[in-house]
Amino acid sequence: MTEKTEIAALSSDATEVRRQKLAILREQIGDVYPAHFHRTMTNAELAEKYVGLEPEVETSDIVTVAGRVFSSRNSGMFMDIHDASGKIQIFSHKDMTPEAARALLPMIDIGDIIGVTGVVRRTKRGELTINAREITMLTKSLLPMPEKYHGLADIELRYRKRHLDILSNEESKLRFRQRSKIVSGIRRFMENDGFMEVETPMLHSVYGGATAEPFKTHHNTLKLDMYLRIAPELFLKRTLVSGLTDKVFEINRNFRNEGVSTRHNPEFTMMECYWAYADYEDIMDLVERMFSELAMTIHGSTEFAFGDKQMSFKGPFKRVPMPDAVKEVTGIDFLAMKTDEEARAAAKAAGFEVEKDATWGECLAHIFEEKVEATLIQPSHVTHFPKDISPFAKEVPGEPRLVERFETYCNAWELGNAFSELNDPEEQRKRMVEQLEQAHARGETAKQLDEEFLDAIDQGMPPAGGLGIGVDRLIMLLTNAPSIRDIILFPARRSKAD
């Protein structure tokens, strides 16, 4: 019997018993789900306030707490209740707990939420405890909690019933608290660095800013097909044109109708920014400073463990041009080649399969992905990408086949992508038209030219460095999570029928 089947069977029996108790409680006390209950402090505040209280000392202080019952011993005489901040022990005894409160104890199950008013003391064993004087039923839980010591072992059940995962797994609870710290840490870092946060549309009538399959929807009133955002790039650049700010960023949700894996989810979080009068080297420095600060926030150090590896977010990171990285690993010197034919022949001679019309840059990028990415364990900036695959970046002076672009890798994952942004309006239009023609050749007939963006670029965009950071993958690294679904509260998943 699988864990899911066992839980379903147990839940059915337990739920019936709990419903019977609920019916009795409704008769005895009336409202089992009251609208109001005011506690005087959280469990963590209580622990902090009485940290110096000696064993076997009882105070005269009366407090009111609330939380979910996680354990019950001696027919409810001892209970542990947890709120979001921690736990506190509740002690109910005839010597100090009125009969009306003690009468509730047989009706209380693991998972119920109760409020308790009582006197603070520390037991002989050093356990901070409240001697209950009043007990209030706040929520009767109709479903049993996961087994105390093992939590949810079934990984798919953990993703589908995330509330149970967090209730029963401290590791999951910690990860999502760390996620919140990381996202707020990114925002704080960017603001402290002088960037202004803006919000751009999630519904686009023309999708762009990245190459990806969009999710499509329809606006009834406007009678207009629209697309969920695949990237905020084109709107953020228009903000830069406006002169509203020289440093703009957005922490955004993007949607791409593509595969699901341990590193991909159809909706995901990015931080994208544009910095006027800066270039890709300035952005490299920014990434290193940000990653270092985030590691310090979570781990108190720039060094931390990920699986069996020890990572270091201490800058400066390794910086290596893509042609040099490929040459170092494979011995193939792409810079010595003059034509696409030479590149294809060299790739095939080395055992790589490339398209019959693959360009010099596409061959270089393919071999990099196949052979080099897996070697990039410590944080590294791979620079000087082929122009063939980077249509919106400025050329490297003296080498028109390469552009001022870098991607940041760690644990063989791409974490960030940055350019010295193209701002020549004529060249921008030319490259976007070429990209559109390629998309149409692939059958992407819905893709259109974003004339509103091109009109803005015609107005004049300052030279700028641009950056996109994959926030979810960064969080995976910083929280030692093997799958992206471990750090997304409610990840995409198949329906129950599947």
C-alpha positions as CSV (number, residue, x, y, z in Angstrom):
1,M,0.0,0.0,0.0
2,T,1.4,3.4,-1.0
3,E,1.7,6.3,1.4
4,K,-1.1,8.1,-0.5
5,T,-3.4,5.0,-0.1
6,E,-2.5,4.7,3.6
7,I,-3.2,8.3,4.3
8,A,-6.5,8.2,2.4
9,A,-7.6,5.1,4.4
10,L,-6.6,6.6,7.8
11,S,-8.1,9.9,6.9
12,S,-11.5,8.4,6.2
13,D,-11.8,6.8,9.7
14,A,-10.2,9.6,11.6
15,T,-12.3,12.2,9.8
16,E,-15.5,10.5,10.9
17,V,-14.4,10.5,14.5
18,R,-13.4,14.2,14.3
19,R,-16.8,15.1,12.7
20,Q,-18.5,13.4,15.7
21,K,-16.4,15.4,18.1
22,L,-17.2,18.6,16.1
23,A,-20.9,17.9,16.4
24,I,-20.5,17.4,20.2
25,L,-18.5,20.6,20.5
26,R,-21.1,22.6,18.6
27,E,-23.7,21.4,21.1
28,Q,-21.4,22.1,24.1
29,I,-19.8,25.4,23.3
30,G,-21.5,26.7,20.2
31,D,-19.0,28.4,17.9
32,V,-16.1,26.1,17.2
33,Y,-14.6,28.5,14.7
34,P,-14.7,31.9,16.4
35,A,-13.8,35.0,14.4
36,H,-11.7,36.7,17.1
37,F,-9.0,35.6,19.5
38,H,-6.4,37.9,20.8
39,R,-3.1,36.4,22.0
40,T,-0.7,38.5,24.1
41,M,2.5,37.2,22.5
42,T,3.9,34.6,20.1
43,N,5.6,31.5,21.3
44,A,9.0,32.9,20.2
45,E,8.4,36.1,22.1
46,L,7.4,34.1,25.1
47,A,10.6,32.0,24.9
48,E,12.7,35.2,24.5
49,K,11.1,37.0,27.4
50,Y,11.5,34.1,29.8
51,V,14.9,32.8,28.6
52,G,16.4,33.4,32.0
53,L,13.6,31.7,34.0
54,E,15.1,29.0,36.2
55,P,13.8,25.4,36.4
56,E,11.0,24.8,38.9
57,V,10.1,28.5,39.0
58,E,6.5,29.6,38.5
59,T,5.8,33.2,37.8
60,S,2.7,35.2,38.5
61,D,2.5,36.3,34.9
62,I,-0.6,35.5,32.9
63,V,-0.3,35.2,29.1
64,T,-2.5,34.2,26.2
65,V,-1.1,32.1,23.3
66,A,-2.5,30.2,20.4
67,G,-1.4,27.5,18.0
68,R,-1.9,24.1,16.5
69,V,-1.7,21.0,18.7
70,F,1.3,18.9,17.6
71,S,1.5,16.5,20.5
72,S,-0.7,15.3,23.4
73,R,0.3,13.2,26.4
74,N,-1.5,11.8,29.4
75,S,-4.9,12.3,28.0
76,G,-4.2,15.9,27.1
77,M,-2.6,16.9,30.4
78,F,0.5,17.9,28.5
79,M,0.2,19.4,25.0
80,D,2.6,21.1,22.7
81,I,1.1,23.8,20.5
82,H,3.0,25.4,17.6
83,D,2.5,28.8,16.0
84,A,4.6,30.1,13.1
85,S,7.4,31.1,15.5
86,G,7.8,28.0,17.6
87,K,6.3,25.8,20.3
88,I,5.1,26.0,23.9
89,Q,4.1,23.3,26.3
90,I,0.6,23.5,27.9
91,F,-0.1,21.8,31.2
92,S,-3.7,21.2,32.3
93,H,-4.4,19.9,35.8
94,K,-7.3,19.9,38.2
95,D,-5.3,21.9,40.7
96,M,-5.2,25.0,38.4
97,T,-7.3,24.3,35.4
98,P,-11.1,24.8,35.8
99,E,-13.3,21.8,35.0
100,A,-14.9,23.6,32.0
101,A,-11.4,23.8,30.3
102,R,-10.5,20.3,31.2
103,A,-13.8,19.0,29.7
104,L,-12.5,20.2,26.3
105,L,-9.4,17.9,26.5
106,P,-11.0,14.7,25.2
107,M,-12.4,16.7,22.3
108,I,-9.0,18.1,21.2
109,D,-7.1,16.2,18.5
110,I,-3.6,16.5,17.1
111,G,-3.9,19.3,14.4
112,D,-6.6,21.3,16.2
113,I,-5.9,25.0,16.8
114,I,-6.5,26.2,20.3
115,G,-6.0,29.3,22.4
116,V,-4.7,29.1,26.0
117,T,-4.6,31.6,28.8
118,G,-2.5,30.7,31.8
119,V,0.5,31.2,34.1
120,V,4.1,30.9,32.9
121,R,6.5,28.5,34.6
122,R,9.5,26.4,33.8
123,T,9.4,22.7,34.7
124,K,11.9,20.7,36.6
125,R,13.3,19.5,33.3
126,G,13.6,23.0,32.0
127,E,10.6,23.1,29.7
128,L,8.9,26.5,29.4
129,T,5.2,25.8,30.2
130,I,1.9,27.5,30.6
131,N,-0.4,26.2,33.4
132,A,-3.8,26.5,31.6
133,R,-6.6,28.4,33.2
134,E,-8.6,28.8,30.0
135,I,-8.7,26.8,26.8
136,T,-10.5,28.0,23.7
137,M,-11.3,25.9,20.7
138,L,-10.3,28.0,17.6
139,T,-10.4,25.5,14.8
140,K,-11.4,21.9,14.8
141,S,-9.2,20.0,12.2
142,L,-11.2,17.3,10.3
143,L,-8.1,15.6,8.9
144,P,-5.3,13.9,10.7
145,M,-1.8,15.3,10.7
146,P,1.1,13.4,9.0
147,E,2.8,10.9,11.2
148,K,4.9,12.9,13.7
149,Y,8.4,11.5,13.2
150,H,8.5,10.8,9.4
151,G,6.3,13.5,8.0
152,L,5.4,13.1,4.3
153,A,7.8,10.8,2.6
154,D,6.0,10.7,-0.7
155,I,7.6,13.4,-2.7
156,E,4.7,14.0,-5.1
157,L,2.3,14.2,-2.1
158,R,4.6,16.8,-0.5
159,Y,4.3,19.0,-3.6
160,R,0.5,18.5,-4.0
161,K,-0.2,19.0,-0.3
162,R,2.4,21.7,0.4
163,H,0.5,22.7,3.6
164,L,1.1,19.3,5.1
165,D,4.7,19.3,3.9
166,I,5.4,22.5,5.7
167,L,3.4,21.5,8.8
168,S,5.4,18.3,9.2
169,N,8.9,19.1,7.7
170,E,11.0,21.7,9.4
171,E,13.4,21.6,6.4
172,S,10.7,22.7,4.1
173,K,9.5,25.4,6.4
174,L,13.1,26.7,6.7
175,R,13.5,26.7,2.9
176,F,10.5,28.9,2.3
177,R,11.5,31.3,5.0
178,Q,14.9,31.5,3.4
179,R,13.3,32.1,0.1
180,S,11.4,35.1,1.5
181,K,14.7,36.4,2.9
182,I,16.5,36.0,-0.4
183,V,13.8,37.7,-2.5
184,S,13.6,40.6,0.0
185,G,17.4,40.6,0.1
186,I,17.6,41.0,-3.7
187,R,15.1,43.9,-3.5
188,R,17.1,45.6,-0.6
189,F,20.4,45.2,-2.5
190,M,19.0,46.7,-5.7
191,E,17.4,49.6,-3.9
192,N,20.5,50.3,-1.8
193,D,22.5,50.3,-5.1
194,G,20.3,53.1,-6.4
195,F,17.9,51.0,-8.6
196,M,14.2,51.9,-8.8
197,E,11.7,49.1,-8.8
198,V,8.9,49.2,-11.4
199,E,6.0,46.9,-12.4
200,T,5.5,46.0,-16.1
201,P,2.5,44.2,-17.7
202,M,2.1,40.5,-17.4
203,L,-0.4,40.5,-20.3
204,H,1.3,41.3,-23.6
205,S,-0.4,41.7,-27.0
206,V,3.0,41.1,-28.6
207,Y,5.3,38.7,-26.8
208,G,9.1,39.2,-26.8
209,G,12.2,39.8,-24.8
210,A,13.2,36.2,-25.0
211,T,12.9,33.2,-27.2
212,A,10.2,30.9,-25.7
213,E,6.8,29.5,-26.3
214,P,4.2,31.7,-24.6
215,F,0.9,30.9,-22.8
216,K,-2.0,32.3,-24.8
217,T,-5.2,33.9,-23.5
218,H,-7.9,36.2,-24.8
219,H,-9.3,39.5,-23.6
220,N,-13.1,39.4,-24.1
221,T,-13.8,43.1,-23.9
222,L,-10.9,44.2,-26.2
223,K,-11.5,41.1,-28.4
224,L,-7.8,40.6,-28.4
225,D,-5.5,37.6,-28.1
226,M,-2.9,38.2,-25.4
227,Y,0.1,36.3,-24.0
228,L,1.5,35.8,-20.5
229,R,4.8,37.5,-20.2
230,I,7.9,35.5,-21.2
231,A,10.2,38.4,-20.2
232,P,9.9,42.1,-19.1
233,E,12.9,43.2,-21.1
234,L,11.2,45.4,-23.7
235,F,9.1,47.3,-21.2
236,L,12.0,47.9,-18.9
237,K,14.1,49.3,-21.7
238,R,11.2,51.6,-22.6
239,T,11.3,52.8,-19.0
240,L,15.0,53.6,-19.5
241,V,14.2,55.6,-22.6
242,S,11.7,57.6,-20.6
243,G,14.4,59.0,-18.3
244,L,12.3,58.1,-15.3
245,T,15.5,56.6,-13.8
246,D,18.9,55.5,-14.9
247,K,18.8,52.3,-12.9
248,V,15.6,50.2,-13.2
249,F,14.7,46.7,-12.0
250,E,11.8,44.4,-11.6
251,I,11.3,41.2,-9.6
252,N,8.9,39.5,-11.9
253,R,7.0,36.3,-12.7
254,N,7.5,35.0,-16.1
255,F,5.5,32.2,-17.9
256,R,6.9,29.9,-20.6
257,N,4.9,27.1,-22.1
258,E,7.8,24.6,-22.1
259,G,9.0,21.5,-20.3
260,V,9.1,20.8,-16.5
261,S,12.3,19.5,-14.9
262,T,14.3,19.8,-11.7
263,R,15.4,23.2,-12.9
264,H,12.4,24.4,-14.9
265,N,8.9,25.4,-13.9
266,P,6.4,26.9,-16.4
267,E,6.1,30.0,-14.2
268,F,9.2,31.3,-12.5
269,T,10.8,34.3,-10.8
270,M,13.4,36.6,-12.3
271,M,15.1,39.7,-11.3
272,E,15.7,41.8,-14.4
273,C,17.5,45.2,-14.4
274,Y,18.9,47.8,-16.7
275,W,21.7,50.3,-15.8
276,A,22.2,53.3,-18.0
277,Y,25.8,54.3,-18.8
278,A,27.1,50.9,-17.6
279,D,28.3,47.9,-19.5
280,Y,28.5,44.1,-19.0
281,E,31.6,44.4,-16.9
282,D,29.8,46.7,-14.4
283,I,27.0,44.1,-14.3
284,M,29.5,41.4,-13.5
285,D,30.6,43.3,-10.5
286,L,27.0,43.9,-9.4
287,V,26.3,40.1,-9.7
288,E,29.3,39.3,-7.5
289,R,28.3,41.8,-4.9
290,M,24.7,40.6,-4.8
291,F,25.5,36.9,-4.6
292,S,28.1,37.6,-1.8
293,E,25.6,39.6,0.2
294,L,22.8,37.0,-0.2
295,A,25.1,34.2,1.0
296,M,26.0,36.3,4.0
297,T,22.3,36.8,4.7
298,I,21.4,33.1,4.6
299,H,24.6,31.5,5.9
300,G,26.6,34.2,7.6
301,S,29.4,33.4,5.2
302,T,30.2,33.5,1.5
303,E,31.0,29.7,1.8
304,F,28.2,27.2,2.0
305,A,27.4,23.6,1.2
306,F,25.3,22.4,-1.7
307,G,24.9,18.6,-1.7
308,D,28.4,17.2,-1.4
309,K,30.1,20.4,-2.8
310,Q,31.4,23.4,-1.0
311,M,30.4,26.6,-2.9
312,S,32.0,30.0,-2.6
313,F,30.2,33.2,-3.5
314,K,33.2,35.3,-2.6
315,G,34.2,37.5,-5.5
316,P,35.8,38.0,-7.9
317,F,34.4,35.0,-9.8
318,K,36.3,33.3,-12.6
319,R,35.8,35.1,-15.9
320,V,36.5,33.2,-19.1
321,P,35.5,34.0,-22.8
322,M,33.4,31.2,-24.3
323,P,36.0,30.4,-27.1
324,D,38.7,30.1,-24.5
325,A,36.6,27.8,-22.3
326,V,35.8,25.5,-25.3
327,K,39.5,25.4,-26.3
328,E,40.6,24.6,-22.8
329,V,38.2,21.6,-22.5
330,T,38.2,20.3,-26.0
331,G,41.3,21.7,-27.7
332,I,39.2,23.2,-30.5
333,D,40.2,26.7,-31.4
334,F,37.2,28.5,-32.9
335,L,38.9,31.8,-33.1
336,A,41.4,30.3,-35.6
337,M,38.5,29.4,-37.9
338,K,37.3,31.8,-40.6
339,T,34.1,30.3,-41.9
340,D,31.0,28.5,-40.9
341,E,32.1,25.5,-43.0
342,E,35.3,25.2,-41.0
343,A,33.4,25.3,-37.7
344,R,31.0,22.6,-38.8
345,A,33.8,20.4,-40.0
346,A,35.7,20.8,-36.7
347,A,32.7,20.0,-34.7
348,K,31.9,16.9,-36.7
349,A,35.5,15.8,-36.6
350,A,35.4,16.0,-32.8
351,G,32.2,13.8,-32.7
352,F,29.6,16.5,-32.3
353,E,26.3,16.5,-34.3
354,V,25.4,19.9,-35.6
355,E,22.8,21.1,-38.1
356,K,23.9,21.1,-41.7
357,D,23.5,24.9,-41.8
358,A,24.8,25.6,-38.4
359,T,26.8,28.9,-38.2
360,W,30.3,29.4,-36.6
361,G,28.7,30.7,-33.4
362,E,26.0,28.0,-33.2
363,C,28.8,25.3,-33.4
364,L,30.7,27.1,-30.7
365,A,27.7,27.4,-28.4
366,H,26.7,23.8,-29.0
367,I,30.1,22.4,-28.0
368,F,30.1,24.7,-25.0
369,E,26.8,23.4,-23.8
370,E,27.8,19.8,-24.4
371,K,31.3,19.8,-22.9
372,V,32.0,22.9,-20.8
373,E,28.8,23.7,-18.8
374,A,29.2,20.6,-16.7
375,T,32.7,21.7,-15.6
376,L,31.5,25.1,-14.2
377,I,30.9,24.2,-10.6
378,Q,32.2,27.2,-8.8
379,P,30.6,30.6,-9.8
380,S,32.0,31.7,-13.2
381,H,31.2,34.4,-15.7
382,V,31.4,33.0,-19.3
383,T,31.9,36.0,-21.5
384,H,32.2,36.8,-25.2
385,F,29.2,34.9,-26.6
386,P,28.8,34.4,-30.4
387,K,26.8,37.2,-32.1
388,D,24.9,34.5,-33.9
389,I,23.0,33.6,-30.7
390,S,23.0,37.0,-29.1
391,P,21.1,39.4,-31.3
392,F,20.7,42.2,-28.7
393,A,24.2,42.6,-27.4
394,K,26.9,45.0,-28.6
395,E,29.9,43.6,-30.5
396,V,33.3,43.1,-28.8
397,P,35.6,45.7,-30.3
398,G,37.9,44.2,-32.9
399,E,36.0,40.8,-33.0
400,P,32.6,41.3,-34.7
401,R,31.7,37.6,-34.3
402,L,31.5,38.0,-30.5
403,V,29.4,40.2,-28.3
404,E,29.7,41.8,-24.8
405,R,27.5,39.2,-23.1
406,F,28.1,37.0,-20.2
407,E,26.2,34.2,-18.4
408,T,26.9,33.3,-14.8
409,Y,27.2,29.6,-14.0
410,C,27.4,27.7,-10.7
411,N,26.9,24.0,-10.2
412,A,26.8,23.7,-14.0
413,W,23.6,25.8,-14.0
414,E,23.0,29.1,-15.7
415,L,22.0,31.6,-13.0
416,G,22.2,34.9,-14.9
417,N,22.4,36.4,-18.4
418,A,23.7,39.9,-19.1
419,F,24.6,42.2,-22.1
420,S,26.0,45.5,-23.0
421,E,22.7,46.3,-24.5
422,L,22.2,47.1,-28.2
423,N,20.8,50.7,-28.5
424,D,21.5,51.4,-32.2
425,P,17.8,51.7,-33.5
426,E,18.6,50.7,-37.0
427,E,20.7,47.7,-36.0
428,Q,18.0,46.8,-33.4
429,R,15.3,46.8,-36.0
430,K,17.4,44.8,-38.4
431,R,18.2,42.1,-35.8
432,M,14.6,41.9,-34.6
433,V,13.4,41.5,-38.2
434,E,15.9,38.7,-38.7
435,Q,14.8,37.0,-35.5
436,L,11.1,37.3,-36.6
437,E,11.9,35.7,-39.9
438,Q,13.6,32.8,-38.2
439,A,10.6,32.4,-35.8
440,H,8.2,32.3,-38.7
441,A,10.4,29.8,-40.5
442,R,10.1,27.6,-37.4
443,G,6.3,27.8,-37.6
444,E,5.9,30.5,-34.9
445,T,3.4,32.4,-37.0
446,A,1.9,34.3,-34.0
447,K,5.2,36.1,-33.3
448,Q,5.1,39.8,-34.3
449,L,7.4,42.7,-34.5
450,D,7.1,45.0,-31.4
451,E,6.7,48.3,-33.1
452,E,6.0,50.2,-29.9
453,F,9.3,49.0,-28.5
454,L,11.2,50.0,-31.7
455,D,9.5,53.4,-31.7
456,A,10.8,53.9,-28.2
457,I,14.3,52.9,-29.2
458,D,14.1,55.4,-32.1
459,Q,13.6,58.0,-29.5
460,G,17.0,57.1,-28.1
461,M,18.0,54.7,-25.3
462,P,21.3,55.4,-23.4
463,P,24.0,52.9,-23.5
464,A,23.3,50.4,-20.7
465,G,24.1,47.1,-19.1
466,G,21.2,44.7,-18.7
467,L,20.8,41.6,-16.5
468,G,18.4,38.8,-15.8
469,I,18.8,36.6,-12.8
470,G,17.0,33.2,-12.4
471,V,15.9,33.7,-8.8
472,D,14.5,30.2,-8.3
473,R,17.8,28.5,-9.3
474,L,19.7,31.0,-7.1
475,I,17.4,30.0,-4.2
476,M,18.0,26.3,-4.9
477,L,21.7,26.8,-4.5
478,L,21.5,28.9,-1.3
479,T,19.0,26.6,0.4
480,N,20.6,23.3,-0.8
481,A,17.5,22.2,-2.7
482,P,17.9,19.5,-5.4
483,S,14.8,20.4,-7.3
484,I,13.1,23.7,-8.2
485,R,9.9,22.2,-6.9
486,D,11.4,22.2,-3.4
487,I,11.6,26.0,-3.4
488,I,8.3,26.9,-5.2
489,L,5.4,26.8,-2.8
490,F,2.9,25.4,-5.3
491,P,4.8,24.1,-8.3
492,A,3.2,23.0,-11.6
493,R,2.2,19.3,-11.5
494,R,0.1,16.9,-13.4
495,S,-3.6,16.5,-12.5
496,K,-4.6,13.8,-10.0
497,A,-6.1,11.8,-12.8
498,D,-2.6,11.5,-14.3
